[in-house]
Amino acid sequence: MKPHVKVYELAQDLGRKPLEVLRAAADLGIFAQNRLTKLDPESVSRLRNHFREHDPEDGSGSDDAASRPSEANDSP
């Protein structure tokens, strides 16, 4: 593992958007100002664990996208 990983690199690795990683970092008390912020190995590990734990609950982004068209189909 690299000694320091940028937020956007971790996001690519996790299949997430950098903003999702920034929000998770804020929730965990990890300093990350923008997508170019370098994260230390401990922070990277904590963020990876966070997304592993929350993937089953949150599901993929497709669940949200799938609910939107059904709402749109009901209105016409």
DACORUR-V914503 format. One record per run of one state. SS is the DSSP state (A for helix, B for strand, O for the rest). FROM is the first residue (numbers start at 0). TO is the last residue. If there is no record, write none. Layout:
ss: <SS;SS>
from: <FROM;FROM>
to: <TO;TO>
This chain:
ss: <O;B;A;O;A;O;B;A;O;A;O>
from: <0;3;6;14;17;27;37;40;58;61;75>
to: <2;5;13;16;26;36;39;57;60;74;75>
